[in-house]
Amino acid sequence: MLLCLAQVLNKLVSGAVVTTWAEGDLITEQGSTGTRLYVVLSGEADVFKQQAERVLPHGTLVASLRPGDYFGE
């Protein structure tokens, strides 16, 4: 089983792409079809939830992700 886990991790790492975003950049949107898994390597990523009844500029802050945290599909 440990060998299987190592193979899965190797496959994940071999397909990884390091991308940098500027402060305020939109990485993904609520409700969009997810095809990627994002891992925060440095900095922070804020997660906002948009309320259907109230449209705020960024929605409601629900989490601040730090290095080691992940999101996406």
SULRASUL-V132488 format. One record per residue. N is the residue number from 1. RES is the residue in three letters. PSI is psi in whole degrees, -180 to 180 (NA if undefined). OMEGA is omega in degrees with one decimal (none if undefined). D_LAST is the distance of its C-alpha to the last C-alpha in Angstrom with 1 decimal. Layout:
N,RES,PSI,OMEGA,D_LAST
N,RES,PSI,OMEGA,D_LAST
This chain:
1,MET,-36,179.5,23.8
2,LEU,-38,177.4,23.7
3,LEU,-40,178.9,24.0
4,CYS,-43,178.5,21.1
5,LEU,-42,178.7,18.9
6,ALA,-39,178.6,20.5
7,GLN,-41,178.9,19.6
8,VAL,-46,179.4,15.9
9,LEU,-41,177.6,16.0
10,ASN,-41,178.9,18.2
11,LYS,-42,177.4,15.9
12,LEU,-47,-177.4,13.0
13,VAL,-39,-178.0,15.7
14,SER,-25,178.6,17.4
15,GLY,1,-176.4,14.5
16,ALA,146,176.1,13.8
17,VAL,128,177.8,15.2
18,VAL,126,-179.0,16.7
19,THR,144,179.2,16.7
20,THR,136,176.3,18.8
21,TRP,151,175.8,18.8
22,ALA,159,177.4,21.9
23,GLU,132,179.4,22.4
24,GLY,-10,178.2,21.5
25,ASP,142,175.7,19.1
26,LEU,122,-178.4,16.3
27,ILE,-45,177.1,13.0
28,THR,163,-178.4,11.0
29,GLU,146,175.1,12.4
30,GLN,130,177.7,12.2
31,GLY,-11,179.0,12.0
32,SER,154,178.9,10.7
33,THR,124,-178.3,8.7
34,GLY,133,176.8,5.2
35,THR,4,-175.8,5.8
36,ARG,156,172.1,5.3
37,LEU,126,-179.7,5.1
38,TYR,136,176.3,8.2
39,VAL,127,179.5,11.1
40,VAL,116,179.4,14.1
41,LEU,-35,177.6,17.1
42,SER,160,-179.0,19.8
43,GLY,-155,-179.4,20.6
44,GLU,155,173.7,18.7
45,ALA,123,178.1,16.0
46,ASP,141,179.6,16.9
47,VAL,125,-179.9,14.7
48,PHE,145,174.6,16.6
49,LYS,126,179.0,16.7
50,GLN,130,177.9,18.8
51,GLN,130,-178.8,21.5
52,ALA,-37,-175.9,22.7
53,GLU,-21,179.4,26.3
54,ARG,118,179.2,26.4
55,VAL,102,177.1,25.1
56,LEU,159,-179.3,25.2
57,PRO,-42,-178.9,24.7
58,HIS,-4,-174.7,21.5
59,GLY,-160,-179.0,21.0
60,THR,128,179.2,21.2
61,LEU,123,179.5,20.0
62,VAL,-17,178.7,17.9
63,ALA,152,169.9,16.9
64,SER,114,-176.0,17.8
65,LEU,143,-177.9,15.7
66,ARG,173,-179.2,17.8
67,PRO,131,-177.9,17.8
68,GLY,-21,176.9,15.8
69,ASP,161,-179.3,13.3
70,TYR,161,177.3,9.6
71,PHE,168,179.9,6.9
72,GLY,-165,-175.8,3.8
73,GLU,NA,none,0.0
